[in-house]
Amino acid sequence: MKEFRIGKRVQVALPACPYSRRAAGVYRGTVDYVKGNHVGVWMSFNGYGDDNGFLTGAARITDNGVLIAGR
């Protein structure tokens, strides 16, 4: 697993979410925490500031450590 530091900007490939009506796609976020092989990524909503958004996590990361397959 690649080393991730808190605050690093990453891209996360997320599936569609029927509850929040989020479309599937690639979103940008920042690393919020790293716990073992799990990376928590904070995804802020565009235009709403850093306080508004959602936290997602993933364990699968591409070789270059940029794209994370989220859940």
C-alpha distances in whole Angstrom, upper triangle without the diagonal:
4,7,9,13,15,17,15,17,15,16,16,17,19,22,25,27,30,31,30,31,28,28,25,23,20,21,20,18,17,14,17,14,11,12,9,7,10,10,14,15,19,21,25,28,29,32,32,30,27,29,29,26,23,20,18,14,12,9,8,7,9,9,10,8,12,13,11,13,15,18
4,6,10,13,15,12,14,12,14,15,17,19,22,26,27,31,31,30,31,28,27,24,22,19,19,18,17,15,13,15,14,11,13,11,9,11,10,14,15,18,20,23,26,27,30,30,28,25,27,28,25,23,20,18,15,13,10,10,8,9,8,8,6,9,11,11,14,16,19
4,7,10,12,10,13,12,15,16,19,21,24,27,28,32,32,30,32,28,29,26,24,21,20,18,16,14,11,13,12,9,11,11,10,11,10,13,14,17,19,22,26,27,30,29,27,24,25,26,24,22,19,18,15,14,12,13,11,12,11,11,8,11,13,13,16,17,20
4,7,9,7,10,10,13,14,17,19,22,25,26,30,29,28,29,26,26,24,22,19,17,15,13,10,7,10,9,7,10,11,10,10,8,10,11,14,16,19,22,23,26,26,23,20,22,23,21,19,16,15,13,12,12,13,11,13,13,12,8,10,12,11,15,15,18
4,6,6,9,11,14,16,19,21,24,27,27,31,30,28,30,27,28,26,24,20,18,16,13,10,7,9,8,8,11,13,13,13,10,11,11,13,16,18,22,23,25,24,22,18,20,22,20,19,16,16,15,15,15,16,14,16,16,15,11,12,15,14,18,18,20
4,6,9,11,14,15,19,20,24,26,26,29,28,26,28,25,26,25,23,20,17,14,11,8,5,6,6,8,11,14,14,13,10,9,9,10,14,15,19,21,22,21,18,15,16,18,17,16,14,14,14,15,16,17,16,18,19,17,14,14,16,15,18,17,19
4,6,9,13,14,18,19,23,25,25,28,27,25,26,23,25,24,21,18,15,12,9,5,5,6,9,11,14,17,17,15,12,11,9,9,12,13,16,17,19,18,15,12,14,16,15,15,13,14,14,16,17,18,17,18,19,17,14,13,15,15,18,17,20
4,6,10,12,16,18,22,24,25,28,28,25,26,23,24,22,20,16,14,10,8,5,5,8,10,11,15,17,16,15,11,11,9,10,12,14,17,18,20,20,17,14,17,18,17,16,14,15,14,15,16,16,14,15,16,14,11,10,12,12,16,16,19
4,7,10,14,16,19,21,22,26,26,23,24,20,21,19,17,13,11,7,6,4,7,10,12,14,17,19,18,16,12,12,9,10,10,12,15,15,17,18,16,13,16,17,15,15,14,14,14,14,16,16,14,14,16,13,11,8,10,11,14,14,18
4,7,10,12,16,19,20,24,24,21,22,18,18,16,14,10,8,6,6,6,7,11,13,13,16,18,16,14,11,11,8,10,10,12,15,15,19,19,17,15,18,18,15,15,13,12,12,12,13,13,10,11,13,11,8,5,6,7,11,11,15
4,7,10,13,16,17,21,22,19,19,16,15,13,10,6,6,4,6,8,10,13,15,16,18,20,17,15,12,12,9,11,10,12,14,15,18,19,18,16,19,18,15,14,13,12,12,11,13,12,10,10,13,11,9,6,5,6,9,9,13
4,6,10,12,14,18,19,17,17,13,13,10,8,5,5,6,7,10,10,13,15,15,17,18,16,13,11,11,8,10,9,12,14,15,19,19,19,17,19,17,14,12,11,9,9,9,11,10,9,10,14,13,11,8,6,5,6,6,9
4,7,10,12,16,17,16,16,12,11,8,6,4,6,9,11,13,14,16,18,18,20,20,17,15,13,13,11,13,12,15,15,17,20,21,21,20,21,19,16,14,13,11,11,10,12,10,10,11,15,15,13,10,7,6,5,6,8
4,7,9,12,14,12,12,9,8,6,6,6,7,10,11,14,15,17,18,18,20,21,18,15,14,13,11,13,11,14,14,16,20,20,20,19,20,18,14,12,12,9,10,10,13,12,13,14,18,18,16,14,10,9,7,5,6
4,6,10,12,12,11,8,7,4,7,9,10,14,15,18,19,20,21,21,22,23,20,18,17,16,15,16,14,17,16,18,22,22,23,22,23,20,16,14,14,11,12,12,15,14,15,17,20,21,19,17,14,12,9,7,7
4,6,9,9,7,6,5,4,8,11,12,15,17,20,21,22,23,24,25,26,24,21,20,18,17,17,15,17,16,17,21,21,23,22,22,19,16,14,15,13,15,15,18,18,19,20,24,24,22,20,17,15,13,11,9
4,6,6,5,5,7,7,11,13,13,16,17,20,21,21,22,24,24,26,24,20,19,18,16,16,14,16,15,17,20,20,22,21,21,17,14,12,13,12,14,15,19,19,21,22,26,27,24,22,19,17,14,12,9
4,6,5,7,9,10,14,17,17,20,20,23,24,24,26,27,27,29,27,24,23,21,20,19,17,18,17,19,22,21,24,23,23,19,16,15,16,15,18,19,22,22,24,26,30,30,28,26,23,21,18,15,13
4,6,8,11,13,16,18,17,20,20,23,23,23,24,26,26,28,27,23,22,20,19,18,16,17,16,19,21,20,22,22,20,17,14,13,15,14,17,19,22,23,25,27,31,31,29,27,24,21,19,16,13
4,5,9,11,14,16,15,17,17,20,21,21,23,25,26,28,26,23,21,19,17,16,13,14,12,15,17,16,18,18,17,14,11,10,13,13,16,19,22,23,24,26,30,30,27,25,22,20,18,15,13
4,6,9,12,15,14,17,18,21,23,23,25,27,28,30,28,25,23,21,19,18,15,15,13,15,18,17,20,20,20,16,14,13,16,15,18,20,23,24,25,26,30,30,28,25,22,20,19,16,14
4,7,9,11,11,14,15,18,20,20,23,24,26,28,26,22,20,18,16,15,12,13,11,13,16,16,18,18,18,15,12,11,13,13,16,17,21,21,21,23,26,26,24,21,18,17,15,13,12
4,6,9,10,14,16,19,21,22,24,26,27,29,26,23,21,20,17,17,14,15,13,14,17,18,20,20,21,18,15,14,16,15,17,18,21,20,21,22,25,25,23,20,17,16,15,13,13
4,7,9,13,15,18,20,21,23,24,25,26,24,21,19,18,16,17,14,16,15,16,19,20,22,21,22,19,16,15,16,14,15,15,18,17,18,18,22,22,20,18,14,14,11,10,11
4,6,10,13,16,18,20,22,23,25,26,23,20,18,18,15,16,13,15,14,15,18,19,21,20,22,19,16,15,16,14,15,15,17,16,16,16,19,19,18,15,12,12,10,10,12
4,7,10,13,15,18,20,20,23,24,21,19,16,16,13,14,11,13,13,14,17,19,19,18,20,18,15,14,15,13,14,13,16,14,13,13,17,16,14,11,8,9,9,9,12
4,7,10,13,15,17,19,21,23,21,18,15,14,10,10,7,9,10,10,14,15,15,14,17,15,12,12,12,11,13,13,16,15,14,15,18,17,15,12,9,10,11,10,12
4,7,10,13,15,17,20,22,20,17,14,13,9,9,7,8,10,10,14,14,14,12,15,14,12,12,12,11,13,14,16,16,14,15,18,16,13,10,9,10,12,11,14
4,7,9,12,14,17,19,18,15,12,10,6,5,5,7,10,11,14,14,12,10,13,12,10,10,9,9,11,12,15,15,14,16,18,16,13,11,11,10,12,11,14
4,6,9,11,15,17,16,14,10,9,5,5,7,9,12,14,16,15,13,10,13,13,11,11,10,10,11,13,15,16,14,16,18,16,13,11,12,11,14,13,15
4,6,8,11,14,13,11,7,6,4,6,9,12,15,17,19,18,16,13,15,15,13,12,10,10,9,11,12,14,13,15,17,15,12,11,12,11,13,12,15
4,7,10,13,14,11,8,5,5,6,9,12,15,18,20,18,16,12,13,14,12,11,8,9,10,12,14,16,16,18,20,19,15,15,15,14,16,14,15
4,7,10,11,8,6,5,7,9,13,15,19,21,23,22,19,16,16,17,15,13,10,11,9,11,12,15,15,18,20,19,15,16,16,14,16,14,16
4,6,7,6,5,6,9,12,15,18,22,24,26,25,23,19,20,21,18,16,13,12,10,10,10,13,13,16,17,17,14,15,15,13,15,14,16
4,6,5,6,8,12,14,18,21,24,27,29,28,26,22,22,23,21,18,14,13,10,11,10,13,14,18,19,20,16,18,18,15,16,15,16
4,6,8,11,14,17,20,24,27,29,32,31,29,25,26,26,24,21,17,15,12,11,9,12,13,17,18,19,15,18,18,15,16,16,17
4,7,10,13,17,19,23,26,28,31,30,28,25,26,26,23,20,16,14,10,9,6,9,10,13,15,16,13,15,15,12,13,13,14
4,7,10,13,16,19,22,25,28,27,25,22,22,22,19,16,13,10,7,6,5,8,10,14,16,17,13,15,14,11,11,11,12
4,6,10,13,16,19,22,25,23,22,18,19,19,17,14,10,8,6,6,6,9,9,13,15,15,11,12,12,9,10,9,11
4,7,10,13,16,19,22,20,19,15,16,16,13,10,7,6,4,7,9,12,12,16,18,18,14,14,13,10,12,9,11
4,6,10,13,15,18,17,16,13,14,13,10,8,6,5,6,8,11,13,12,15,18,17,13,12,12,9,11,9,11
4,6,10,12,15,13,12,9,10,10,7,6,5,6,9,11,15,16,16,18,21,20,16,15,14,12,14,11,13
4,7,9,12,11,11,8,10,9,5,5,6,7,10,13,16,17,17,19,22,20,17,15,14,12,14,11,12
4,6,9,7,7,6,7,6,4,6,9,11,14,17,20,21,20,22,25,23,20,17,17,16,17,15,16
4,6,6,7,8,9,6,5,8,11,13,16,19,22,23,23,24,27,25,23,20,19,18,19,16,17
4,6,7,9,11,9,9,12,15,16,19,21,25,25,24,25,28,26,23,20,19,19,20,19,20
4,6,9,11,9,10,14,17,19,22,25,28,28,27,28,31,29,27,23,23,23,24,22,23
4,7,8,6,8,12,15,18,21,24,27,28,27,29,32,30,27,24,24,23,24,22,22
4,6,6,8,12,14,17,20,23,26,27,26,28,30,28,25,23,23,22,24,22,23
4,6,7,10,12,15,17,20,23,25,24,26,28,26,23,21,21,20,22,19,21
4,7,9,11,15,18,21,24,26,26,28,30,29,25,23,23,22,23,20,21
4,7,10,13,17,20,24,25,25,27,30,28,25,23,22,21,22,19,19
4,7,10,13,17,20,22,22,24,27,26,23,20,19,18,18,15,15
4,7,10,14,17,19,19,22,25,24,21,19,18,16,16,12,12
4,7,10,14,16,17,20,23,22,19,17,16,13,14,10,10
4,7,11,13,14,17,20,20,16,15,13,10,10,7,7
4,7,10,11,14,18,18,14,14,12,9,9,6,6
4,6,8,11,14,15,12,12,10,7,6,5,6
4,6,10,13,14,11,13,11,8,7,8,9
4,7,10,12,10,11,9,6,6,8,10
4,7,8,6,7,6,5,6,9,12
4,6,5,7,6,7,8,12,15
4,5,8,9,10,12,15,19
4,6,8,10,13,16,20
4,6,7,11,13,17
4,7,10,12,16
4,7,9,13
4,6,10
4,7
4
